[in-house]
Amino acid sequence: MRVGVFGAGGRMGRRVCQAVAEADDLDLVAAVDPALAGIDLRQVAGVVAPGLHVGADAAELERAGAEVAVDFTVADAAVGNLQWCADHGVHAVAGTTGMDSAQVDGLRERFEVSTANCLIAANFAIGAVLMTRFSELAAPFMDGVEIIELHHDAKRDAPSGTAMDSARRVADARREAGLSWPEDATEATVVAGARGGVVSGVHVHAVRLPGLVAHQQVIFGAVGQSLTITHDAFDRSSFMPGVLLAIRSIAGREGLTLGLHPLLGF
């Protein structure tokens, strides 16, 4: 399978290039990063790919005959990249977060009429997907929940896409069980934002510090007990099995797929 990478010079883009290049069943044929256009990919990502230089735009994928494009850029760039993929019949796998619901809906419509398919996931770590699934299972049996997400200090969006997805999923699970979360009894917020942001009725707290990669705690409370479901990604290599799974599966996933959950059977 011929694969191209948008954002090839970024932290995640470099890892994706390496993972694709090392996979026996995949062929890295294109890398795109406007800021590094023209540079040999070996210098950018440490990938031995003779003759492969970083391209300036999506046309590089078309020239290379890419069948699947992987996007780890920023939200505004990702929307344009994914629209290009839909219009040019190139399957897309995106891990870029920060896109709003209107942008996602627009991409859904675009891929519905395309010969290509798209998967957008907030997190490609299999353990993070399991964390969210376990949280869904716990939601109907506990009395309250809050989420703390912790990421490196260069992350652009807050809360993280994973935290947003987790909050929505536990809220949906609670609602489907015919239950609601108790109302927040806080009467005086001494400092604005002290209770975090609220996503689907769930308080979400974002921490940004040097030295972190990606971490999240879903903390449930009930009478006399608590349950904390935690996932820690200590290195970006933890995301690569999920990225490769998405690349290998995307041709069989019609339209737009959100999250890795369907690929894991739940």
C-alpha positions as CSV (number, residue, x, y, z in Angstrom):
1,M,0.0,0.0,0.0
2,R,1.4,3.4,-1.1
3,V,1.4,5.9,1.8
4,G,2.0,9.6,2.0
5,V,2.4,11.7,5.2
6,F,1.2,15.3,5.8
7,G,3.1,17.1,8.5
8,A,6.1,14.8,7.9
9,G,8.5,17.1,9.9
10,G,6.4,17.3,13.1
11,R,6.8,15.1,16.1
12,M,4.2,12.7,15.1
13,G,4.8,13.0,11.4
14,R,8.4,11.9,11.8
15,R,7.3,8.8,13.8
16,V,4.7,7.9,11.2
17,C,7.3,8.1,8.4
18,Q,9.5,5.8,10.3
19,A,6.8,3.3,11.1
20,V,5.5,3.2,7.6
21,A,9.0,2.8,6.2
22,E,9.7,-0.1,8.5
23,A,6.4,-2.0,7.7
24,D,6.9,-4.8,5.2
25,D,3.4,-4.3,3.7
26,L,3.5,-0.5,3.3
27,D,5.5,1.7,1.0
28,L,6.3,5.3,2.0
29,V,6.1,7.2,-1.3
30,A,5.5,10.9,-0.3
31,A,6.1,13.3,2.6
32,V,4.6,16.8,2.8
33,D,5.6,19.7,5.0
34,P,5.7,23.2,3.5
35,A,8.3,24.4,6.0
36,L,10.8,21.7,5.0
37,A,10.0,21.4,1.3
38,G,12.9,20.2,-0.8
39,I,14.9,18.6,2.1
40,D,15.8,14.9,1.9
41,L,13.5,12.9,4.1
42,R,16.5,11.2,5.7
43,Q,17.5,14.5,7.2
44,V,13.9,15.3,8.4
45,A,12.8,11.9,9.8
46,G,15.8,9.7,9.8
47,V,14.2,7.5,7.2
48,V,16.3,5.8,4.5
49,A,14.2,6.5,1.4
50,P,16.6,7.2,-1.5
51,G,15.4,10.0,-3.6
52,L,12.5,10.9,-1.4
53,H,12.4,14.6,-0.6
54,V,9.8,16.5,1.4
55,G,7.1,18.1,-0.8
56,A,5.5,21.5,-0.4
57,D,1.8,20.5,-0.9
58,A,-0.7,17.7,-1.6
59,A,0.3,17.6,-5.2
60,E,3.3,15.5,-4.0
61,L,0.9,12.7,-3.1
62,E,-0.7,12.8,-6.5
63,R,2.7,12.7,-8.2
64,A,3.7,9.7,-6.1
65,G,0.5,7.8,-6.6
66,A,-0.3,7.6,-2.9
67,E,-3.3,5.4,-2.0
68,V,-3.5,6.5,1.7
69,A,-2.5,9.8,3.3
70,V,-1.8,10.2,7.0
71,D,-2.3,13.7,8.5
72,F,-0.7,15.0,11.7
73,T,-0.7,18.7,11.2
74,V,-2.9,21.4,12.7
75,A,-6.7,21.7,12.5
76,D,-7.0,24.3,9.7
77,A,-4.4,22.6,7.5
78,A,-5.8,19.2,8.2
79,V,-9.3,20.2,7.0
80,G,-7.8,21.4,3.6
81,N,-5.7,18.2,3.4
82,L,-8.6,15.9,4.0
83,Q,-10.8,17.8,1.6
84,W,-8.1,17.3,-1.1
85,C,-8.0,13.6,-0.3
86,A,-11.7,13.3,-0.7
87,D,-11.7,15.1,-4.0
88,H,-8.7,13.1,-5.4
89,G,-9.8,9.6,-4.2
90,V,-7.0,9.2,-1.7
91,H,-7.9,7.4,1.6
92,A,-7.1,9.5,4.7
93,V,-6.1,8.7,8.3
94,A,-6.0,11.8,10.5
95,G,-4.8,12.2,14.1
96,T,-5.0,16.0,14.1
97,T,-7.2,17.3,16.8
98,G,-8.9,20.7,17.3
99,M,-11.4,20.4,14.3
100,D,-14.9,21.6,15.3
101,S,-18.1,19.7,14.7
102,A,-19.0,21.8,11.6
103,Q,-15.6,20.9,10.0
104,V,-16.1,17.2,10.8
105,D,-19.6,17.3,9.4
106,G,-18.3,18.9,6.2
107,L,-15.7,16.2,5.8
108,R,-18.3,13.5,6.4
109,E,-20.4,14.9,3.5
110,R,-17.3,15.1,1.3
111,F,-16.3,11.5,1.9
112,E,-19.8,10.3,1.5
113,V,-19.6,11.2,-2.2
114,S,-15.9,10.3,-2.6
115,T,-14.4,7.0,-3.8
116,A,-12.0,7.4,-0.8
117,N,-12.6,6.8,2.9
118,C,-11.4,8.7,6.0
119,L,-10.7,7.9,9.6
120,I,-10.2,10.6,12.2
121,A,-9.1,9.6,15.7
122,A,-8.2,11.7,18.7
123,N,-5.8,9.1,20.0
124,F,-4.1,6.2,18.2
125,A,-2.8,4.5,21.4
126,I,-4.7,1.2,21.8
127,G,-4.5,1.6,25.6
128,A,-6.2,5.0,25.4
129,V,-9.1,3.6,23.4
130,L,-9.5,0.9,26.0
131,M,-9.4,3.5,28.7
132,T,-12.3,5.2,27.1
133,R,-14.2,2.0,26.6
134,F,-13.7,1.0,30.3
135,S,-14.9,4.4,31.3
136,E,-18.1,3.9,29.2
137,L,-18.7,0.6,31.1
138,A,-18.2,2.3,34.5
139,A,-20.4,5.3,33.8
140,P,-23.8,3.8,34.7
141,F,-22.5,2.4,38.0
142,M,-20.8,5.5,39.5
143,D,-22.3,8.7,40.9
144,G,-20.0,11.3,39.3
145,V,-17.0,11.7,37.1
146,E,-14.3,14.3,36.2
147,I,-11.4,14.0,33.7
148,I,-7.9,15.3,34.1
149,E,-5.7,15.3,30.9
150,L,-2.0,16.1,30.9
151,H,0.0,16.9,27.8
152,H,3.3,18.4,26.8
153,D,3.6,22.2,26.8
154,A,3.7,22.5,23.0
155,K,0.2,21.1,22.5
156,R,-2.0,23.7,20.7
157,D,-5.5,22.7,21.9
158,A,-7.1,22.3,25.3
159,P,-8.9,20.1,26.3
160,S,-7.3,17.4,24.3
161,G,-9.3,15.5,21.6
162,T,-9.1,12.4,23.7
163,A,-10.6,14.1,26.8
164,M,-13.4,15.6,24.7
165,D,-14.2,12.2,23.2
166,S,-14.0,10.5,26.6
167,A,-16.4,13.0,28.2
168,R,-18.9,12.6,25.4
169,R,-18.8,8.9,25.6
170,V,-19.2,8.6,29.3
171,A,-22.1,11.1,29.2
172,D,-23.7,9.1,26.4
173,A,-23.3,5.9,28.3
174,R,-24.9,7.5,31.4
175,R,-27.8,8.9,29.4
176,E,-28.4,5.5,27.6
177,A,-28.7,3.9,31.0
178,G,-31.5,6.5,31.8
179,L,-29.3,8.3,34.4
180,S,-27.9,11.8,34.7
181,W,-24.9,13.2,36.6
182,P,-25.6,15.2,39.8
183,E,-25.4,18.9,39.4
184,D,-22.3,20.7,40.5
185,A,-22.9,22.1,44.0
186,T,-20.1,24.7,43.7
187,E,-21.6,28.0,44.5
188,A,-18.6,30.3,44.5
189,T,-15.8,30.0,41.9
190,V,-13.1,32.0,43.5
191,V,-10.9,31.9,40.4
192,A,-12.4,31.6,36.9
193,G,-11.8,28.2,35.4
194,A,-11.0,26.5,38.7
195,R,-13.6,23.8,38.0
196,G,-12.2,23.3,34.5
197,G,-14.3,23.2,31.3
198,V,-17.5,21.3,30.9
199,V,-18.0,18.9,28.0
200,S,-21.4,17.1,27.8
201,G,-21.9,17.8,31.5
202,V,-18.5,16.4,32.5
203,H,-15.8,18.7,34.1
204,V,-12.5,18.4,32.2
205,H,-9.2,19.8,33.5
206,A,-6.2,20.3,31.2
207,V,-2.6,20.3,32.4
208,R,0.3,21.4,30.1
209,L,3.9,20.8,31.3
210,P,7.3,20.2,29.9
211,G,8.4,16.5,30.0
212,L,4.9,15.1,29.5
213,V,3.7,13.3,26.4
214,A,0.0,12.3,26.7
215,H,-1.8,11.2,29.9
216,Q,-5.3,11.0,31.1
217,Q,-7.3,10.1,34.2
218,V,-11.0,9.5,34.3
219,I,-11.9,9.7,37.9
220,F,-15.3,8.3,39.1
221,G,-16.8,8.8,42.5
222,A,-19.5,7.0,44.4
223,V,-20.6,6.7,48.1
224,G,-17.5,5.6,50.0
225,Q,-15.3,4.8,47.0
226,S,-13.7,6.1,43.8
227,L,-12.5,4.5,40.6
228,T,-9.7,6.0,38.5
229,I,-9.0,4.7,35.0
230,T,-5.6,6.0,33.8
231,H,-3.7,5.9,30.5
232,D,-0.1,7.1,30.1
233,A,1.7,7.4,26.8
234,F,5.4,7.8,27.6
235,D,6.6,7.9,24.1
236,R,5.1,8.6,20.7
237,S,5.9,5.1,19.5
238,S,2.8,4.0,21.5
239,F,0.6,5.6,18.8
240,M,2.1,3.7,15.9
241,P,0.3,0.4,16.1
242,G,-3.0,2.2,16.0
243,V,-1.8,4.4,13.0
244,L,-0.7,1.3,11.1
245,L,-4.0,-0.5,11.9
246,A,-5.9,2.5,10.5
247,I,-3.8,2.6,7.4
248,R,-4.3,-1.1,6.7
249,S,-8.1,-1.0,7.5
250,I,-9.2,2.3,5.9
251,A,-9.9,0.9,2.4
252,G,-12.7,-1.2,3.9
253,R,-14.3,1.6,6.0
254,E,-16.8,3.4,3.8
255,G,-17.2,7.1,4.4
256,L,-16.0,8.8,7.6
257,T,-15.1,6.8,10.7
258,L,-14.5,8.5,14.0
259,G,-12.1,6.9,16.4
260,L,-10.3,3.5,16.5
261,H,-13.2,1.9,18.4
262,P,-14.9,0.3,15.4
263,L,-11.6,-1.2,14.2
264,L,-11.2,-2.9,17.6
265,G,-14.8,-4.2,17.5
266,F,-16.6,-1.8,19.9
